[in-house]
């Protein structure tokens, strides 16, 4: 596993936030990884393993997740607050622009940031998310997010999560489920729990039902964009993904076979998509594009 340093920054309202900093070439824009709703920086271990050293890889924990502090005000668990947190981190580190890799909610944050601060985005990968979010996926996530689920130990957690999510990753075996669960869970002294503040569920609907998110996506026009879609996804449909590919220029639409919501970057197709995105960013910079 690629080495990293645990670092922290403070939000404008004083919440202590965490990121993993994998060092790399500081002459290039860093790869900034933003996880999904209930996820954390550990999701991007495969990205760091492949690219750290050649690229700086910064994997963040949104407030209330992973190594970041819980927010005392649950109403702050919403995309525009996360965007403000991300911009504060970039400013603190003196980073003019970055290559955004956003899974699900992380992709929504990327699009929202593009609408107001497009110059901060050198390129973007939207992992299984778009301006229209599938209702079946929303209903599935709403069925489990925020529940205070506890497992007796790691073996119990692996068995239960595999049973619940087997249709999302139908080809997973014991090793893959073990890796998956250890990324999303943590020990709390009494067993294993999911590594997020369950109160994020209070704002789940507002995070996925903005009236019209197409302008946010279209703000990425002029940047290299990759759309990563799980073949079995219930959150990003084939039709929406194709419309996204046609709506702006310089889009690489990639379907990851036999995976639902969302690809984990353990798939060769996902890492290859990141590689192509980085190549396109380098080429765009050589041409003097912003």
C-alpha positions as CSV (number, residue, x, y, z in Angstrom):
1,X,0.0,0.0,0.0
2,X,1.3,3.5,-0.9
3,X,2.5,5.4,2.1
4,X,0.7,8.5,3.2
5,X,0.7,11.2,5.9
6,X,-2.4,11.9,7.9
7,X,-3.1,15.7,7.8
8,X,-5.8,18.0,8.9
9,X,-7.5,21.3,8.1
10,X,-10.2,23.3,9.8
11,X,-13.4,24.3,8.1
12,X,-14.6,27.9,8.2
13,X,-16.9,26.9,11.0
14,X,-14.2,25.1,13.0
15,X,-14.7,21.4,12.2
16,X,-11.4,19.5,12.2
17,X,-11.2,17.6,8.9
18,X,-8.8,14.9,7.8
19,X,-7.1,13.8,4.6
20,X,-4.5,11.3,3.5
21,X,-1.6,13.0,1.7
22,X,0.3,10.7,-0.6
23,X,3.3,12.7,-1.9
24,X,4.1,13.0,-5.5
25,X,5.3,15.4,-8.3
26,X,4.4,18.9,-7.1
27,X,4.8,20.3,-10.6
28,X,1.6,18.5,-11.6
29,X,-1.9,19.2,-10.3
30,X,-2.7,16.8,-7.5
31,X,-5.3,14.1,-7.7
32,X,-8.1,15.1,-5.3
33,X,-10.3,12.2,-4.2
34,X,-13.7,12.8,-2.8
35,X,-15.7,9.8,-1.4
36,X,-19.4,9.0,-1.5
37,X,-22.1,9.6,1.0
38,X,-21.1,7.0,3.7
39,X,-17.5,6.4,2.6
40,X,-14.1,7.7,3.4
41,X,-10.5,8.3,2.2
42,X,-9.8,4.5,2.3
43,X,-11.9,4.0,-0.8
44,X,-9.1,5.5,-2.9
45,X,-6.3,3.2,-1.8
46,X,-6.2,1.6,-5.3
47,X,-5.7,5.1,-6.8
48,X,-2.9,6.0,-4.5
49,X,-1.3,2.6,-4.9
50,X,-1.1,3.1,-8.7
51,X,-0.4,6.9,-9.0
52,X,1.3,8.2,-5.8
53,X,4.8,9.2,-6.4
54,X,4.2,10.2,-10.0
55,X,1.3,12.3,-8.8
56,X,0.4,13.7,-5.4
57,X,-2.8,12.0,-4.3
58,X,-5.0,13.7,-1.7
59,X,-7.9,11.6,-0.3
60,X,-10.2,13.5,1.9
61,X,-12.7,12.6,4.6
62,X,-15.8,14.7,4.4
63,X,-17.0,16.1,7.7
64,X,-18.6,13.3,9.8
65,X,-16.7,10.5,8.1
66,X,-13.5,8.6,8.7
67,X,-10.9,10.7,10.5
68,X,-12.9,14.0,10.2
69,X,-14.8,15.3,13.2
70,X,-18.5,15.0,13.5
71,X,-20.4,18.2,12.9
72,X,-22.5,19.2,15.9
73,X,-25.1,20.7,13.5
74,X,-26.4,17.9,11.3
75,X,-28.0,20.4,8.9
76,X,-24.4,21.1,7.7
77,X,-24.2,17.7,6.1
78,X,-24.9,19.0,2.6
79,X,-23.0,19.4,-0.7
80,X,-22.4,23.2,-0.6
81,X,-20.9,23.0,2.8
82,X,-18.6,20.2,1.6
83,X,-17.6,22.3,-1.4
84,X,-16.7,25.2,0.9
85,X,-14.6,22.7,2.9
86,X,-12.8,21.5,-0.2
87,X,-12.0,25.0,-1.4
88,X,-10.6,25.9,2.0
89,X,-8.3,22.9,1.9
90,X,-7.1,23.9,-1.6
91,X,-6.5,27.5,-0.5
92,X,-4.7,26.3,2.6
93,X,-2.4,24.1,0.5
94,X,-1.8,26.7,-2.1
95,X,-3.3,24.5,-4.8
96,X,-4.5,26.4,-7.9
97,X,-6.2,23.4,-9.5
98,X,-6.6,19.7,-9.1
99,X,-7.8,16.6,-10.9
100,X,-11.0,15.8,-9.1
101,X,-12.0,12.1,-8.7
102,X,-15.4,12.0,-7.1
103,X,-17.5,9.0,-6.2
104,X,-21.3,9.5,-6.1
105,X,-21.7,12.4,-3.6
106,X,-18.0,13.3,-4.3
107,X,-19.0,13.7,-8.0
108,X,-22.0,15.9,-7.1
109,X,-19.6,18.1,-5.1
110,X,-17.2,18.2,-8.1
111,X,-20.1,19.4,-10.3
112,X,-21.3,21.9,-7.8
113,X,-17.8,23.3,-7.4
114,X,-17.4,23.6,-11.2
115,X,-20.4,25.8,-11.4
116,X,-18.8,28.5,-9.2
117,X,-15.0,27.8,-9.4
118,X,-14.3,25.9,-12.6
119,X,-10.8,27.2,-12.8
120,X,-9.9,25.0,-9.8
121,X,-10.7,21.8,-11.9
122,X,-7.9,20.6,-14.2
123,X,-9.9,17.5,-15.0
124,X,-12.7,15.4,-13.5
125,X,-13.8,11.8,-13.0
126,X,-17.4,11.4,-12.0
127,X,-17.7,7.9,-10.5
128,X,-21.3,6.5,-11.1
129,X,-23.1,9.8,-10.7
130,X,-24.7,12.4,-12.9
131,X,-27.2,15.3,-13.0
132,X,-30.1,12.8,-12.8
133,X,-29.9,10.3,-10.0
134,X,-31.9,7.1,-10.4
135,X,-34.8,6.7,-8.0
136,X,-34.1,3.0,-7.5
137,X,-30.7,3.8,-6.3
138,X,-32.0,6.6,-4.0
139,X,-34.5,4.2,-2.5
140,X,-31.9,1.5,-2.0
141,X,-29.5,3.9,-0.2
142,X,-32.4,5.4,1.9
143,X,-33.1,1.9,3.1
144,X,-29.8,1.6,5.0
145,X,-28.2,5.0,5.4
146,X,-28.3,6.4,8.9
147,X,-29.2,3.1,10.6
148,X,-27.2,2.4,13.7
149,X,-26.0,-1.0,12.6
150,X,-23.5,-2.9,14.8
151,X,-21.7,-6.1,14.1
152,X,-20.2,-8.5,16.6
153,X,-16.8,-8.5,14.8
154,X,-15.2,-8.3,11.4
155,X,-16.4,-11.7,10.3
156,X,-20.0,-10.8,11.2
157,X,-19.7,-7.5,9.4
158,X,-18.3,-9.2,6.3
159,X,-21.0,-11.9,6.2
160,X,-23.9,-9.4,6.6
161,X,-22.6,-6.8,4.2
162,X,-21.9,-9.5,1.6
163,X,-25.4,-10.8,2.0
164,X,-26.9,-7.3,1.7
165,X,-24.8,-6.1,-1.3
166,X,-24.1,-9.3,-3.2
167,X,-26.0,-8.0,-6.2
168,X,-23.9,-4.9,-6.4
169,X,-20.6,-6.8,-6.6
170,X,-21.7,-10.3,-7.8
171,X,-18.2,-11.5,-8.5
172,X,-16.8,-10.7,-5.1
173,X,-15.3,-13.6,-3.1
174,X,-14.2,-13.6,0.6
175,X,-11.0,-11.6,0.1
176,X,-12.8,-8.9,-1.8
177,X,-15.6,-8.6,0.8
178,X,-13.0,-8.5,3.6
179,X,-11.2,-5.6,1.8
180,X,-14.5,-3.8,1.1
181,X,-15.8,-4.0,4.7
182,X,-12.5,-2.9,6.3
183,X,-12.6,0.2,4.1
184,X,-16.2,1.2,5.1
185,X,-16.1,0.1,8.8
186,X,-14.2,0.6,12.0
187,X,-14.0,-0.9,15.4
188,X,-15.5,1.1,18.2
189,X,-14.7,-1.0,21.3
190,X,-18.0,-2.9,21.3
191,X,-17.8,-4.4,17.8
192,X,-17.7,-3.0,14.2
193,X,-19.7,-0.1,12.9
194,X,-19.9,1.9,9.7
195,X,-17.4,4.8,9.7
196,X,-19.7,7.7,9.4
197,X,-22.1,9.9,11.5
198,X,-25.5,8.3,11.1
199,X,-27.0,11.8,11.2
200,X,-26.0,12.4,7.6
201,X,-29.3,10.6,6.7
202,X,-31.2,13.7,7.9
203,X,-30.1,15.6,4.8
204,X,-29.9,12.7,2.4
205,X,-32.8,13.7,0.2
206,X,-31.6,17.3,-0.2
207,X,-28.2,16.0,-1.3
208,X,-29.7,14.1,-4.3
209,X,-32.8,16.1,-5.4
210,X,-31.5,19.5,-6.6
211,X,-34.1,20.8,-9.1
212,X,-31.7,20.9,-12.1
213,X,-28.2,19.7,-11.9
214,X,-27.4,19.8,-15.6
215,X,-25.9,23.4,-15.4
216,X,-23.5,22.1,-12.8
217,X,-22.4,19.2,-15.0
218,X,-22.2,21.5,-18.1
219,X,-19.9,23.8,-16.2
220,X,-17.2,21.1,-16.7
221,X,-17.2,21.8,-20.4
222,X,-13.7,22.6,-21.6
223,X,-12.1,20.3,-19.1
224,X,-11.1,16.6,-19.7
225,X,-14.0,14.6,-18.1
226,X,-14.4,10.9,-17.5
227,X,-17.7,9.3,-16.6
228,X,-17.3,6.0,-14.9
229,X,-20.4,3.9,-14.7
230,X,-21.0,0.5,-13.2
231,X,-22.7,-1.8,-15.6
232,X,-25.3,-2.8,-12.9
233,X,-25.7,0.7,-11.5
234,X,-29.1,1.7,-10.2
235,X,-28.0,5.3,-9.7
236,X,-26.6,6.3,-13.1
237,X,-28.6,5.0,-16.0
238,X,-27.2,4.2,-19.5
239,X,-29.4,6.9,-20.9
240,X,-28.2,9.6,-18.6
241,X,-24.6,8.6,-19.0
242,X,-24.9,8.8,-22.8
243,X,-26.6,12.2,-22.6
244,X,-23.7,13.4,-20.4
245,X,-21.2,12.2,-22.9
246,X,-23.0,14.1,-25.7
247,X,-23.6,17.3,-23.7
248,X,-20.0,18.5,-23.4
249,X,-16.7,18.0,-25.2
250,X,-13.8,15.8,-24.3
251,X,-15.7,13.1,-22.4
252,X,-14.5,9.5,-21.9
253,X,-17.5,7.3,-21.0
254,X,-16.4,4.0,-19.4
255,X,-18.6,1.2,-18.3
256,X,-17.2,-1.2,-15.7
257,X,-18.6,-4.7,-16.2
258,X,-20.3,-6.7,-13.5
259,X,-20.3,-3.9,-11.0
260,X,-23.2,-1.8,-9.5
261,X,-23.0,1.4,-7.6
262,X,-20.2,2.2,-7.4
263,X,-17.0,1.0,-9.0
264,X,-14.3,0.8,-6.3
265,X,-11.1,1.4,-8.4
266,X,-10.0,-2.1,-7.7
267,X,-11.2,-2.9,-11.3
268,X,-8.6,-2.7,-14.1
269,X,-11.1,-0.7,-16.2
270,X,-11.4,2.0,-13.5
271,X,-7.7,2.4,-13.1
272,X,-7.2,2.5,-16.8
273,X,-9.8,5.3,-17.0
274,X,-7.9,7.3,-14.5
275,X,-4.7,6.8,-16.4
276,X,-6.3,8.1,-19.6
277,X,-7.7,11.1,-17.8
278,X,-4.3,12.0,-16.4
279,X,-2.8,11.7,-19.9
280,X,-5.5,14.0,-21.3
281,X,-4.9,16.6,-18.5
282,X,-1.2,16.6,-19.4
283,X,-2.0,17.0,-23.1
284,X,-4.4,19.8,-22.4
285,X,-1.8,21.6,-20.3
286,X,0.8,21.2,-23.1
287,X,-1.6,22.9,-25.4
288,X,-2.0,25.8,-22.9
289,X,-5.6,25.1,-22.1
290,X,-6.7,26.2,-18.6
